[in-house]
Amino acid sequence: MWWFDRLQGILPNHVLSTNVPDQVRGRATYCEKLEMLPIECVARGYLAGSGYSDYLREQSICGNGLPPGLKEGAKLPKPLFTPATKAAIGDHDVNVTFDEVITSIGMEEAQQLKRFTLWVYEVAAEIALGRGLILADTKFEFGLGIVGANKNQIVLADEVLTPDSSRYWPADQWQPGHPQPSYDKQYVRDWLTSPASGWDKNSGEAPPALPDEIIAKTRERYVEAYEKLTGQKFH
């Protein structure tokens, strides 16, 4: 909600009210029901995660060509729109090109999604940097709803700019060439793919339960991100 408040006036969003029953207060909102668009709208300002893997393999991300020699964690020449398809529950999203987005939802809506995604990313990245955090990349979801008297308008939905959908790095520790310390769920990914977990992600087996220590340390990172961004104590 802190982010939705700051993006108010930039794009309409789906939140109608936070006045919800006591049993879900703080964990739920009333939202407009939208016709969701089947695209994960990813903006990247830095080279990390699956974007870095794609770059090593193809020297591009989602059809966006990049210069040679970029290191992991490097700042990109400009923020990129690198969409993905929305996968079924349990599957991984698949990076796609802008042309594939056009084929999926049409030229006009594809162009709007690209413009809105980069617009919100750049606003949010500037806010985060002012609080000592680099917003390396993030994911948005949009749907079609009613804005004023207009139907089928693009509306920002889901959650925005939390550590579940965004990579946050401490700006004073940024150093390209290796994975960055982060305030997001990368910590969970790193443990799952380490020898400590004993799990092979290509095995087809379900991942192991997370140890209490990993859960606690992940929570610490989420809380620290909240407090750094908002300047408020997490309760």
Secondary structure as UniProt FT lines:
FT   HELIX           2..7
FT   TURN            8..10
FT   STRAND          15..17
FT   HELIX           22..24
FT   TURN            25..27
FT   STRAND          30..31
FT   STRAND          35..36
FT   STRAND          39..46
FT   HELIX           49..58
FT   STRAND          60..61
FT   TURN            62..63
FT   STRAND          64..65
FT   TURN            68..69
FT   TURN            72..73
FT   STRAND          75..81
FT   STRAND          84..85
FT   TURN            89..90
FT   STRAND          94..95
FT   HELIX           98..105
FT   HELIX           107..129
FT   TURN            130..132
FT   STRAND          133..147
FT   TURN            148..149
FT   STRAND          150..157
FT   TURN            163..165
FT   STRAND          166..170
FT   HELIX           171..173
FT   HELIX           186..192
FT   HELIX           195..197
FT   TURN            201..202
FT   HELIX           212..230
//
